[in-house]
């Protein structure tokens, strides 16, 4: 194995109050790969994804043990700056959630707050990010119009551009296409394949065809446990675990 | 016709009738007050001093006092209300402290304004020895206005979807940056609408001011801009009868022969001002929203 783990979780437990939602997850996600997290609803895959940029910290009553290393740094160490962490580990949500500002302002939002005022730098970042998110041709003539006026698929890609603009290393995607039509989904899938040249992507998906199409590795979650993780091909063609096989073949879920 | 259908028809008629009834009352009131009063409103009436014994007095000073008091109490209450509302909506985790504050706000908002006025009289006028003054009045109006203002700002903030907060935080914004750069800008149109509506309420308030800002309007010299001078309109320590208090005063103990004219005229001005506040609230709110979101 020559690839380097960009992200490495070991023995992560997560409790909502008394309820144990993640029961000791150990998982590595490699650089420039797409790792897909699959499993039935409530299996903990989204919860796990949100431990990777500490978004679960925002929910009252959550306790997390174990550690998650991003670039060899444990992000659950007491001295971690979550604000810095989330700049390195960006996140795309299930529902497109653009700010009700113009497309341009959405994309440069993070940069402006980081204090960048140079118009040329901002313009360049907008073009580069929107191109990388495969939405430049759709919106280049209406950058000053409201992002809310776009279609759902375009909004989602603008949201991805907004994440790309702050130059993360890792992008977490929480069912990024589940609210979109098939054409938009296909565009986002293609874009993800492009993006993995430069980024490490972890995506949660309900759609097993999608996982098999785009991911390099697939992790199967069930009831808060990581049942099996392997190269996507192996998971879909030759799963080691009976439960994985049952889920893949549609016996439950 | 089936039974549910008949009930549906009847209910629709009743609901429409009720709404129509309310509109009728409001329109009647508006037309009556404006119809009675507008004939007395002219430039002289709006700008000249009130008379104590003879006819022909105006409401100039009272009108200025109302506006000055409004601005002052807004300057005091907006920062406090915004801070409290941000705490309640964004920072408190709905624990005991937040519930205590909410209960306090609810109780405060149900106090009759005359009680708030007497409280202001005891605390600001007597205890702090500020006397009957614009300052006492503004502080009392703040007490009167805060609960509703906090409520309306908190509601505006709460109406912003939590996905926007997540989007901000996930982009690497701190909590405070998320509040100031995402939540507040998005809620601004609603916040401003709330502010202006509460300004209308404050503008028309009389009972809370009778014992705090006082019932007399000593002459002021509008060319005197020294706030320390007692005749300066900007002086915070001078007694300042407002328009609403003036209406109450001339009606209950006015000695002028043209009581009816003055109170009708003043009421018309008051109603017009409140009406303008409301229309302005809608206009500004919509404008800011469309400007911010970039759709023209």
Boltz contact constraints between the chains, C-beta under 6 A:
constraints:
  - contact:
      token1: [A, 60]
      token2: [B, 93]
      max_distance: 6.0
  - contact:
      token1: [A, 83]
      token2: [B, 172]
      max_distance: 6.0
  - contact:
      token1: [A, 83]
      token2: [B, 174]
      max_distance: 6.0
  - contact:
      token1: [A, 86]
      token2: [B, 170]
      max_distance: 6.0
  - contact:
      token1: [A, 86]
      token2: [B, 172]
      max_distance: 6.0
  - contact:
      token1: [A, 87]
      token2: [B, 172]
      max_distance: 6.0
  - contact:
      token1: [A, 91]
      token2: [B, 170]
      max_distance: 6.0
  - contact:
      token1: [A, 95]
      token2: [B, 163]
      max_distance: 6.0
  - contact:
      token1: [A, 97]
      token2: [B, 163]
      max_distance: 6.0
  - contact:
      token1: [A, 97]
      token2: [B, 167]
      max_distance: 6.0
  - contact:
      token1: [A, 100]
      token2: [B, 186]
      max_distance: 6.0
  - contact:
      token1: [A, 100]
      token2: [B, 293]
      max_distance: 6.0
  - contact:
      token1: [A, 102]
      token2: [B, 294]
      max_distance: 6.0
  - contact:
      token1: [A, 110]
      token2: [B, 171]
      max_distance: 6.0
  - contact:
      token1: [A, 113]
      token2: [B, 177]
      max_distance: 6.0
  - contact:
      token1: [A, 144]
      token2: [B, 294]
      max_distance: 6.0
  - contact:
      token1: [A, 145]
      token2: [B, 294]
      max_distance: 6.0
  - contact:
      token1: [A, 146]
      token2: [B, 293]
      max_distance: 6.0
  - contact:
      token1: [A, 146]
      token2: [B, 294]
      max_distance: 6.0
  - contact:
      token1: [A, 146]
      token2: [B, 295]
      max_distance: 6.0
